[in-house]
Amino acid sequence: MPVSPATVLAVIPARGGSKGVPGKNLAPVGGVPLVARAVRACRAARLVTDVVVSTDDPAIAAAARGAGAEVVQRPSSIAGDGASSEAAVLHAMDAWEAMRGLRVGAVLLVQCTSPFLTAEDVDGVASAVVEGGADTALTVTPFHGFVWREQASGGVPQPRPFTVSQGLRPRTPAPQAPEGLKSAPPALEDDGGLGAEPPVTGRGGIGVNHDKTVRPRRQDRPQDLLETGAAYAMEATGFRKHRHRFFGRTDLVRTDPSRVLEVDDPHDLARARALAPLLDAENAPALPARHDIDAVVLDFDGTQTDDRVLIDTDGRELVAVHRGDGLGVAALRRAGLAVLILSTETNLVVAARGRKLGVPVIHGSRRKDVSLKQWCEEHGVDPQRVLYAGNDVNDLPCLGLVGWPVAVADAHGVVRAAARAVTAAPGGRGAVREIATWLLGEDLGSGTTV
């Protein structure tokens, strides 16, 4: 089986059984299920080529597919409370490779319990491995807190403090005395935190990442980094060997502290829902408005359909389209926008759909970009004011020609990377209607259904 170094597989473990928050992975935040939010972040990442959700739950599988991910059925043996995320990722990677006949170059573990994960976070860990030479990488955020732990009864020795970011305690310079004290404790040994102070009897608190007898100012403390739990990347061969998310050189990818939140209990979920209107607005990509666009040009296969074709015994082709897309096209035409269907295939189905919608069709075009440019010239339309929606590599020349290149959610990675905007809906499942709502608003104006 050939290895494809360019294949970056993002795996999102999302089992159905959640005790802290029942149905957690389907819980909506900002109106979008947590699993779908994770899929969207991965699909929008520049380096991710494929996204897989590993689940044992049919409802989660449906939501994942709706957001544009592939689904791997997780066996019950690795779906229980004691199963590790690594086991789910290894199984999903094996299943994906068996389906595609390729070996993965790098694999990502992405947790859908981090609702404010961004495509930049995902790309950060992927880049560290794929482009930066790291064996593993994870998302972290600056941390300045003093961590304490309750002392167990019976006089258990108190561990000597260590700094998370350095691993060893600094030998020099010696700590400065807090204001009001005559002297500071002596410089500490580089013992890796393994030494111990004299036993403390009874219960009480002990400092984990600090010496409780010294209270340095924030700016005088070393910069500790907190693991966010949102995204990890691993070189695939090493991951198979070690079967753990950390091995070899591990790079730390800093993320925005304001976006760090893990949903582990109902209070976390409530906070996430309260923050979503603010944080989602900050991270939302710019979308076209009606005043930006004079014409909408739509690919057919994979954009207005799910890219599958049914062929009967007489060789006739059948495809499925989405009624909501028809409603969207009707609304665009009512709003005065020119609409065109442009297809490489010469197909009676495409022509029939165009007639049904009252939209002109150019099909059988070997050079779609040449056909599009000619159509724009004939109709006096500036290509920079055209929105073109597509899903595959034969759409790339058209995407490069227009001012608003758009990819549907399940478009190929290179197409999504070339797009200025990506729909949340996959091709054939309402992507065209979604585009219409960008331009005309949620109500699409007034009118009748198609």
N, C-alpha and C positions, 0 to 999 in steps of 0.2 A: 504494500500500500504506500503510495508516494506521500511524502511530507510536504505540506504547503506552508512555508514560513509566513506567507501573507494572510493565512487564515487565522483570524482572531475570533474565537468563539466565546460569547458571553453566556454563562449559565446562571439562571435565576432559580434557586430552590424555593419552592412554594407549596409545601404540603398542606393538606386540608385540616389536619388536627392541630388546633391551637387552643391551649387551655387559658392562657392569660387574657387573650382577647378572642373569643369564639369567632370564627370566620375572618380572622385578621387580614389575611392576604387579599380578601375581596372587599375589605372595608374602604369606603370611598373617602378620599381626602381631596378637597377642591373639586368634588364631583367625579373623580377618577379613581377606580380601584387601585390599591397599593401595587398589585402585581402589574397592572397596566402602566402605572407611573414608571416603574423600573424598566419595563420593556421600552417605553418611549425614550428614556434617557439613553439606553444602550443603542437603540436604532438610530438615534441622532448623533452618536459618537462617530468621529471621523475614521477611526481605525478598526472599529468592530465590523466584521463582515457577516456574522450570523448570530442570531439570538435564540436561545433555547430556554424554555421554562420546564423544569422538572417537577412534576406534581402527581399526586395520586387522586386528585379531586376533579371530577368532570366540570364543575362550574368554574374552577380556576383555569382549567384547560381552555374553556370557551372564551373566557376573558383574555387570556394570553394570546390566543389566535386572533381575536378581534383587534388586539393592539399591534399585531404583525409579527408575533413570535412563532417559532415552531414549538411543538410540545413533545416531550418525552415522558412516557408513562413510568412513574417511579414504582418499583416493586415494593410490596408491603414490608419486606425484610429491611429496607433502609428508609422507611417512612415513619417509624415510631419516634417516641420522645428521645430515645437514646442514640438515634442515628446522627452521624456527623454530617456537616455540610460537605466535607471533602468526599464522602462516600457518594453523595448525590451528584457532585460535579464529575467524579470519575465515571459513574454510570452513564450520565448524560453525554459525556465526551465519547465514550465507547459506542453508544447508540448512534450518535450523530455521524461518527466516522464510518460505521457500518452502513448507514444509509447513503452517504456521499462517496464512499470509496477513497477518502482523503484522510491524511493525518493532520491534526490541528497543530499550528505553530505555537500559539499562546492561548491560554484559557483564562477566562475571568470568572470570579465568583462575585455575583452582585446580589445584595440583599434587598428584598422589597420592603423590609421594615424601616428603611431610610427614605422617607417620602420626598425629601428635598435634594436628593442626589441629582447632579447635573451631568449633561453630556461631557462637559469639561472635566469633571471628576473621573468619569469612566475613561476618557482619553488619556488622562494623566497617568493612571496606573498602567494602561495598555502601552503607552509610549515609553514608560520606564523600562519595560521588558522588551518590546519590539524594536524600539529605536535607541534606547539608552544602555542596553547590555546588562540590565539587572536580571537576576534569576526570579525574583519575586518583588512585588510592590503592594503597598496598601495606602488607603487614605487616612490621613491624620489631621489633627487640628491643634493649634497652640493651646497649652494648658498651663495655668499658673496657680492652680489650687494646692492647698496643703492637704494631703491625704492622711487620714487617721484610721486606725483599726482598734477595735476593742480588745483589751488585754484579757486573755483567758485566765481563769482563776488557777491558783496553784503555783504561781511564781514562774511562769514560762519566760525564758529570757527574751528581752526586747531586741529585735533585730536592729542593726545599725542602719541608718538611713542610706539611700542611694538615689541617684538621679536617673529618671527613666530614660532621658535622651542620651546620657553618657555611659550608663551602665556602671562605671566606677565612680567612687566619691573622689572629689578633687583633693590632691595633697596640698597644693598651694594655689593661691595665697590663703593664708589663714582666715577664717571667718571674722568679720568685723563685729565688735561688741555692739549690741543694741544700745540705743540711747538710755543712759541711766545706769548701765553696768560698767564696772571698773575694768573688766577684761573679758576677752572672748575665749571660748573653748579652744584647745590646741588644734593645729592642723590635723586632718584626718588621714588615716592610712588608706592606700589604694587596695583595700581588701575585698573589693567587689560586693561590699555589703554583707559579708559572711560573719564578721565579728559580732560580739554581743556585749551590751552593757550589763552591769550586775542585775540579777533577777529582781523583778518588782513583784512584791507579794500583793495578793488581792486583785480585784478587777480595776480596770482603768483604761484610758486611751493611750495608744502609742503612735508616734509619728512613723509613717511608712516611707514617704519620700522627702523627709526633712528631719532635722535634729530639733526636737521640741524645745530645747534650751536656747535656741537661736531663732530670732525672728527677723530675717533679712528683708530689705525692701524688695518689691517686685522686680525692679530694674537690676538688682544685684543678684538675683537668682538665675541659675541656668535655665534655658528654655526647654521645658519638657513638652512632649507631644503626646496627645491622646489618640489612641486608635478609635476611629469613628465606627467601624463595623460595616461601612457602606459598600466598599469595593476593594477587591484584591485581584492581582494579576499574577500568573505563574507561567514560566516557560514550560511547555507541555511535557517534554521528555523528562525533565527533572521532577515535575509533579507526579508523573506516573511512578517514578522510582521511589520518591520519598513519601508519597501519599499524604502530604501535608501542605498547607498553604505557604509555609515559610521554609526556605532552604537556601543555601548559598548566599549571594548578596541580596539584601532586601532594601529597596529604595522607599523612602517616605514621601508621599505626595500630599502636600498641604492643601486643605480645603477651607472654605469660608466658615468660621465658627458659628455664624448666625444661622447656618443651614443644617447644623449637626443636631439630629434628633432621631432616636431609635424608638419605634413603637413596640413596647413590650407589655404595656398594661393599659387599661382604659383611660388613665390620666394622660399618658403619652399621646393617645389617639385624639383626645380632646384638645390638647395643645397643638397638635399638627393641624387639626381642622381650623383652629383659631388663627394660626399663622399662614395658612394657605393663601388667603386673599392677598397678603402682603408679599410673601416670597414667590408665589407663582407669577405675580405681576412683574416682579423684578427680573425673572428669568425667561419670560415669555418672548419668543422670537417675533420680530416685526412681521406682520401679515399685510397683504395688499388690501387697499380700500377701493371703493368704487371709483374715486377720482384718479386712481393710479392706472386704471385699466380701460382699454377701448375694445379689446377682443379676447375671447377665451378659446383656445385651441386644445382639443382633447385627443390624445391617443385612444385607441379602442381596446385592444387585447391587453389585459392586465391592469388597465386603468378604469374602464367602464365594465370590465368583467373580472373574474378572479383568475384569469389566464388559463382556465381549463376549457377543453373542447370535447363535446360528446359527438361521436360519429355513428350514424345508423348504418344498417346493412347496405344501403344504397350509396353510401359515401357522403351523405348530407351532414353538414356540421350544425350543431346546436350549442348555444352558449346561454348563460344566465346573466341578466342585467338587474340592476337595482331600481325599483320604482322611485325611491327617493332621489336618485340621480336624475331621473326624468323630470321630477318636480323642480330640481335645481336648475336644469337646463331651461325649462319653461320660464322660470323666474328671471334668469339672466337675459333671455330674449325680450321679456316684457320690460326690463330695465334699459333696453336700448343697446345692449352689448352684442357685438357680432360673435357668433359661435360657429366653430368649424370642427368637424371630426376628420382627423388625419391618420391614415393607417398604411402600413407597409403591405399588408395582406390585401389581395383582391378577393373579396368575399361578399356573397349575397347577403349575409347576416348583417354586415356593416352597413350596406346600402339600405337594408330594411329598417335598421335602427334609425338611420338618418331621416328616412321618410316619416317614421313614427314621430320623431321629435321636431320635424320641420327644419332640420339643420342640414346644410350642404356637407357633402362627404368627398374627400379626396382619398382614394384607396389605390393600392397597387403602386405606391410610390417607392422607388428604389432609393431616392435621396429625399428624405422627408424635409430636410432643411432647405433644399432648393425649392421644393414645392411650397413650403411655408413662406419663403422669401418672395416668391412670385405672387402668391396669394395676397400678401401684405401690399405689394406694389400695385396690384390690380384694384385693391379696395382702399387704397390711400391710408393704410394703417401703419403707424410707426412701430417697428418690432419691439422697441423699448417699452411700448405700452400694451404688449401682448402677454397674457398669462398662458403658459404652455404646461400641461400636466401629462406626465409619462411615468413609466415604470422600469424600462429596460435600456440596455446600452444603445440600441438603435434610436433612442430618444435623445441621446447626449448632444448631437449636433444642433437639434432644435432648442434644447435647454441653453446652449451657449449663444444662441441667436437672440433670444427674447429678454425683456427686462425683468420678467417674473417667472423664472423656472421653478416648477413645483413637482415634487415627487410624491406618489402615494405611499402610505405607511409601509407596505411590503415590497417596495421597489428594491432593486439590487443596491448594494452598498455604494458603488461608485455613482449611481444615479442620485441617491440621497445626498451624497457628498457634493454633487454638482448643483443641487437645488437650493434655492433661496428660502423655500418653505417646504415643510413636509406635513402631509395630512395625518391626523390621528387614525382615520379610517383606512383600511386596506382597499385595494382596487376591487371594484365590483360589489363593495359593501357600503356604499354611501360616501365615497371620497369626493365625487363631483358635487353632491349636495353640500358637503362640508365647505368646499371652495366657494359655492354660492353664498353660504352664510357669512364667509369672510367679507364678501363684497357688498352684500345686501342686508346683513343682519340676520338674527336668528329666525325672524318670522318670514323672511324672503319676500316681504311685501304682501300684497293681496293677490288672490288668484285661485284657480282650481287645480286639482291634482291631474297628473298625466296617467 
